[in-house]
Amino acid sequence: MTKKNVLHLHLISDSTGETVHQYARAGLAQFPDTNITEHIWTLVRNKAHIDAIDRNLEKNPGIVLFSIVNNEVREMLEALCTEKGVPNLSILDPVVDLFSNILGTQHTQRVGGQHKLDTAYFRRMAAVEYAVVHDDGLNIDNLQDADMLLVGVSRTSKTPTSMYLGHRGFKVGNYALVPNVPFPIEKLPDKKLFIVGLTTDPKRLMQVRKTRLKHLSNSTNPNYADIDIITNEVREARKLFNKHNWPVIDVSRRSVEEIAASIIHLHRKWLDQQENV
């Protein structure tokens, strides 16, 4: 690996650091061959913190990405980066400046403002709890207030996707299809419910299930990872999805974030269709 492929990345925040970390992850996804060493600094709010960062930059020069609201602390950090010739970027400046120009007002300079305990925050937490209470077929007959239901065979990312969508504010239930057990369509609410079928490549699913069995040290259910049985499970699931005209997402080689993004897109289209009915 060449020197150009090695990068020390200093992520600095006066709050939890989640925002700057996600921003960096999104950018670095475009450079998969780069070897990154992250130096994470959270709750940076005084000169002592800046001095500690100074000492670390001396040992590990690289790039600084920061999200700091307090002007005094920010100026100290920027002066430090200028003195050392360290490339740096305040990640929220472009969007804050845009909003300020459009709205004609100044921002509040509130530390950790994106994490405030407002109505939206509590709604997201309630949605996460909803995903837990309605996981893996639990309370399938109590989905009157659900935004959507995910259906698929075992190990098709239903639970993590439900949790992720919960963090986005969607109330989601999920149901695991079991061989020779009919889907309980009669238990669903009378209202129209957005339902998505999740499928995957049988061979990939076999490997996932084998890993699962090995992790659990479980050898009592050999059929769980049998390729012929898995292929039939996936085939029967597809028949169910087609029968009810549910949209289908193939989760093979997709991250939870990508699966969720596809579901949100389909849900938005479904809502538009419902409004035009």
Contacts in CASP RR format, 6 or more apart in sequence:
PFRMAT RR
TARGET T0000
AUTHOR 0000-0000-0000
METHOD contacts of the structure
MODEL  1
MTKKNVLHLHLISDSTGETVHQYARAGLAQFPDTNITEHIWTLVRNKAHI
DAIDRNLEKNPGIVLFSIVNNEVREMLEALCTEKGVPNLSILDPVVDLFS
NILGTQHTQRVGGQHKLDTAYFRRMAAVEYAVVHDDGLNIDNLQDADMLL
VGVSRTSKTPTSMYLGHRGFKVGNYALVPNVPFPIEKLPDKKLFIVGLTT
DPKRLMQVRKTRLKHLSNSTNPNYADIDIITNEVREARKLFNKHNWPVID
VSRRSVEEIAASIIHLHRKWLDQQENV
1 35 0 8 1.000
5 33 0 8 1.000
5 34 0 8 1.000
5 35 0 8 1.000
6 34 0 8 1.000
6 35 0 8 1.000
6 37 0 8 1.000
7 34 0 8 1.000
7 35 0 8 1.000
7 36 0 8 1.000
7 37 0 8 1.000
7 62 0 8 1.000
7 63 0 8 1.000
8 37 0 8 1.000
8 39 0 8 1.000
8 60 0 8 1.000
8 61 0 8 1.000
8 62 0 8 1.000
8 63 0 8 1.000
9 24 0 8 1.000
9 28 0 8 1.000
9 36 0 8 1.000
9 37 0 8 1.000
9 38 0 8 1.000
9 39 0 8 1.000
9 62 0 8 1.000
9 63 0 8 1.000
9 65 0 8 1.000
10 39 0 8 1.000
10 41 0 8 1.000
10 53 0 8 1.000
10 56 0 8 1.000
10 57 0 8 1.000
10 60 0 8 1.000
10 62 0 8 1.000
10 63 0 8 1.000
10 64 0 8 1.000
10 65 0 8 1.000
11 17 0 8 1.000
11 20 0 8 1.000
11 21 0 8 1.000
11 24 0 8 1.000
11 38 0 8 1.000
11 39 0 8 1.000
11 40 0 8 1.000
11 41 0 8 1.000
11 65 0 8 1.000
11 66 0 8 1.000
12 20 0 8 1.000
12 41 0 8 1.000
12 44 0 8 1.000
12 53 0 8 1.000
12 64 0 8 1.000
12 65 0 8 1.000
12 66 0 8 1.000
12 67 0 8 1.000
12 68 0 8 1.000
12 77 0 8 1.000
13 19 0 8 1.000
13 20 0 8 1.000
13 41 0 8 1.000
13 42 0 8 1.000
13 43 0 8 1.000
13 44 0 8 1.000
13 66 0 8 1.000
13 67 0 8 1.000
13 68 0 8 1.000
14 43 0 8 1.000
14 44 0 8 1.000
14 45 0 8 1.000
14 67 0 8 1.000
14 68 0 8 1.000
14 69 0 8 1.000
14 70 0 8 1.000
14 73 0 8 1.000
14 111 0 8 1.000
14 112 0 8 1.000
15 42 0 8 1.000
15 43 0 8 1.000
15 67 0 8 1.000
15 111 0 8 1.000
15 112 0 8 1.000
15 113 0 8 1.000
15 114 0 8 1.000
15 115 0 8 1.000
16 42 0 8 1.000
16 112 0 8 1.000
16 115 0 8 1.000
17 40 0 8 1.000
17 42 0 8 1.000
17 67 0 8 1.000
18 115 0 8 1.000
19 67 0 8 1.000
19 91 0 8 1.000
19 92 0 8 1.000
19 114 0 8 1.000
20 65 0 8 1.000
20 66 0 8 1.000
20 67 0 8 1.000
20 91 0 8 1.000
21 40 0 8 1.000
23 65 0 8 1.000
23 67 0 8 1.000
23 91 0 8 1.000
24 38 0 8 1.000
24 65 0 8 1.000
28 34 0 8 1.000
28 36 0 8 1.000
37 60 0 8 1.000
39 56 0 8 1.000
39 60 0 8 1.000
41 49 0 8 1.000
41 52 0 8 1.000
41 53 0 8 1.000
43 49 0 8 1.000
44 50 0 8 1.000
44 53 0 8 1.000
44 68 0 8 1.000
44 73 0 8 1.000
44 77 0 8 1.000
45 70 0 8 1.000
45 73 0 8 1.000
45 111 0 8 1.000
46 73 0 8 1.000
47 76 0 8 1.000
49 73 0 8 1.000
50 73 0 8 1.000
50 76 0 8 1.000
50 77 0 8 1.000
50 80 0 8 1.000
53 77 0 8 1.000
53 80 0 8 1.000
54 80 0 8 1.000
57 64 0 8 1.000
57 80 0 8 1.000
57 84 0 8 1.000
57 86 0 8 1.000
58 84 0 8 1.000
61 84 0 8 1.000
61 86 0 8 1.000
62 86 0 8 1.000
62 87 0 8 1.000
63 86 0 8 1.000
63 87 0 8 1.000
63 88 0 8 1.000
63 89 0 8 1.000
64 77 0 8 1.000
64 81 0 8 1.000
64 86 0 8 1.000
64 87 0 8 1.000
64 88 0 8 1.000
64 89 0 8 1.000
65 88 0 8 1.000
65 89 0 8 1.000
65 91 0 8 1.000
66 74 0 8 1.000
66 77 0 8 1.000
66 88 0 8 1.000
66 89 0 8 1.000
66 90 0 8 1.000
66 91 0 8 1.000
67 90 0 8 1.000
67 91 0 8 1.000
67 92 0 8 1.000
68 74 0 8 1.000
68 77 0 8 1.000
68 90 0 8 1.000
69 109 0 8 1.000
69 110 0 8 1.000
69 111 0 8 1.000
69 112 0 8 1.000
70 109 0 8 1.000
70 111 0 8 1.000
71 109 0 8 1.000
74 90 0 8 1.000
77 88 0 8 1.000
78 88 0 8 1.000
80 86 0 8 1.000
81 87 0 8 1.000
81 88 0 8 1.000
96 107 0 8 1.000
99 107 0 8 1.000
100 106 0 8 1.000
100 107 0 8 1.000
110 116 0 8 1.000
115 121 0 8 1.000
123 169 0 8 1.000
124 166 0 8 1.000
124 167 0 8 1.000
124 168 0 8 1.000
124 169 0 8 1.000
126 171 0 8 1.000
127 165 0 8 1.000
127 166 0 8 1.000
127 167 0 8 1.000
127 168 0 8 1.000
127 169 0 8 1.000
127 170 0 8 1.000
127 171 0 8 1.000
127 172 0 8 1.000
128 163 0 8 1.000
128 166 0 8 1.000
128 167 0 8 1.000
130 146 0 8 1.000
130 166 0 8 1.000
130 171 0 8 1.000
130 172 0 8 1.000
130 173 0 8 1.000
131 159 0 8 1.000
131 162 0 8 1.000
131 163 0 8 1.000
131 165 0 8 1.000
131 166 0 8 1.000
131 171 0 8 1.000
131 172 0 8 1.000
131 173 0 8 1.000
131 174 0 8 1.000
132 163 0 8 1.000
133 139 0 8 1.000
134 140 0 8 1.000
134 142 0 8 1.000
134 143 0 8 1.000
134 146 0 8 1.000
134 162 0 8 1.000
134 172 0 8 1.000
134 173 0 8 1.000
134 174 0 8 1.000
135 159 0 8 1.000
135 162 0 8 1.000
135 173 0 8 1.000
135 174 0 8 1.000
136 158 0 8 1.000
136 159 0 8 1.000
136 174 0 8 1.000
136 175 0 8 1.000
136 176 0 8 1.000
137 173 0 8 1.000
137 174 0 8 1.000
137 175 0 8 1.000
137 176 0 8 1.000
140 175 0 8 1.000
140 184 0 8 1.000
140 187 0 8 1.000
140 188 0 8 1.000
141 184 0 8 1.000
141 187 0 8 1.000
141 188 0 8 1.000
143 149 0 8 1.000
143 173 0 8 1.000
143 188 0 8 1.000
143 189 0 8 1.000
143 193 0 8 1.000
144 189 0 8 1.000
144 191 0 8 1.000
145 171 0 8 1.000
146 171 0 8 1.000
146 172 0 8 1.000
146 173 0 8 1.000
146 189 0 8 1.000
146 193 0 8 1.000
147 170 0 8 1.000
147 171 0 8 1.000
147 172 0 8 1.000
147 194 0 8 1.000
147 267 0 8 1.000
148 165 0 8 1.000
148 170 0 8 1.000
148 171 0 8 1.000
148 172 0 8 1.000
148 173 0 8 1.000
148 193 0 8 1.000
148 194 0 8 1.000
148 195 0 8 1.000
148 196 0 8 1.000
148 263 0 8 1.000
148 267 0 8 1.000
149 172 0 8 1.000
149 173 0 8 1.000
149 174 0 8 1.000
149 175 0 8 1.000
149 188 0 8 1.000
149 193 0 8 1.000
149 194 0 8 1.000
149 195 0 8 1.000
149 196 0 8 1.000
150 158 0 8 1.000
150 161 0 8 1.000
150 162 0 8 1.000
150 172 0 8 1.000
150 173 0 8 1.000
150 174 0 8 1.000
150 175 0 8 1.000
150 195 0 8 1.000
150 196 0 8 1.000
150 197 0 8 1.000
150 198 0 8 1.000
150 263 0 8 1.000
151 158 0 8 1.000
151 174 0 8 1.000
151 175 0 8 1.000
151 177 0 8 1.000
151 183 0 8 1.000
151 195 0 8 1.000
151 196 0 8 1.000
151 197 0 8 1.000
151 198 0 8 1.000
151 237 0 8 1.000
151 240 0 8 1.000
151 241 0 8 1.000
151 246 0 8 1.000
152 158 0 8 1.000
152 174 0 8 1.000
152 175 0 8 1.000
152 176 0 8 1.000
152 177 0 8 1.000
152 197 0 8 1.000
152 198 0 8 1.000
152 199 0 8 1.000
152 237 0 8 1.000
153 176 0 8 1.000
153 177 0 8 1.000
153 199 0 8 1.000
153 205 0 8 1.000
153 230 0 8 1.000
153 233 0 8 1.000
153 234 0 8 1.000
153 237 0 8 1.000
154 176 0 8 1.000
154 177 0 8 1.000
154 178 0 8 1.000
154 209 0 8 1.000
154 224 0 8 1.000
155 205 0 8 1.000
155 208 0 8 1.000
155 209 0 8 1.000
155 212 0 8 1.000
156 198 0 8 1.000
156 199 0 8 1.000
156 200 0 8 1.000
156 205 0 8 1.000
156 251 0 8 1.000
157 198 0 8 1.000
157 251 0 8 1.000
157 254 0 8 1.000
157 256 0 8 1.000
157 259 0 8 1.000
158 174 0 8 1.000
158 175 0 8 1.000
158 176 0 8 1.000
158 198 0 8 1.000
159 174 0 8 1.000
160 256 0 8 1.000
161 172 0 8 1.000
161 174 0 8 1.000
161 198 0 8 1.000
161 251 0 8 1.000
161 256 0 8 1.000
161 259 0 8 1.000
161 260 0 8 1.000
161 263 0 8 1.000
162 172 0 8 1.000
162 173 0 8 1.000
162 174 0 8 1.000
164 256 0 8 1.000
164 257 0 8 1.000
164 260 0 8 1.000
165 172 0 8 1.000
165 260 0 8 1.000
165 263 0 8 1.000
165 264 0 8 1.000
166 172 0 8 1.000
168 260 0 8 1.000
168 264 0 8 1.000
170 264 0 8 1.000
170 267 0 8 1.000
175 183 0 8 1.000
177 183 0 8 1.000
177 233 0 8 1.000
177 236 0 8 1.000
177 237 0 8 1.000
177 240 0 8 1.000
179 229 0 8 1.000
179 232 0 8 1.000
179 233 0 8 1.000
179 236 0 8 1.000
183 240 0 8 1.000
185 244 0 8 1.000
192 274 0 8 1.000
194 266 0 8 1.000
194 267 0 8 1.000
194 270 0 8 1.000
194 271 0 8 1.000
195 244 0 8 1.000
195 246 0 8 1.000
196 246 0 8 1.000
196 247 0 8 1.000
196 248 0 8 1.000
196 249 0 8 1.000
196 263 0 8 1.000
196 266 0 8 1.000
197 237 0 8 1.000
197 241 0 8 1.000
197 246 0 8 1.000
197 247 0 8 1.000
197 248 0 8 1.000
197 249 0 8 1.000
198 248 0 8 1.000
198 249 0 8 1.000
198 251 0 8 1.000
198 259 0 8 1.000
199 234 0 8 1.000
199 237 0 8 1.000
199 238 0 8 1.000
199 241 0 8 1.000
199 248 0 8 1.000
199 249 0 8 1.000
199 250 0 8 1.000
199 251 0 8 1.000
200 234 0 8 1.000
200 250 0 8 1.000
200 251 0 8 1.000
200 252 0 8 1.000
201 250 0 8 1.000
201 252 0 8 1.000
202 227 0 8 1.000
202 230 0 8 1.000
202 231 0 8 1.000
202 234 0 8 1.000
203 227 0 8 1.000
204 252 0 8 1.000
204 253 0 8 1.000
205 230 0 8 1.000
205 234 0 8 1.000
206 225 0 8 1.000
206 226 0 8 1.000
206 227 0 8 1.000
206 230 0 8 1.000
209 224 0 8 1.000
209 225 0 8 1.000
209 230 0 8 1.000
210 225 0 8 1.000
212 224 0 8 1.000
213 219 0 8 1.000
213 221 0 8 1.000
213 224 0 8 1.000
213 225 0 8 1.000
223 229 0 8 1.000
238 248 0 8 1.000
240 246 0 8 1.000
241 248 0 8 1.000
247 266 0 8 1.000
247 270 0 8 1.000
249 259 0 8 1.000
249 262 0 8 1.000
249 263 0 8 1.000
249 266 0 8 1.000
251 259 0 8 1.000
254 262 0 8 1.000
END
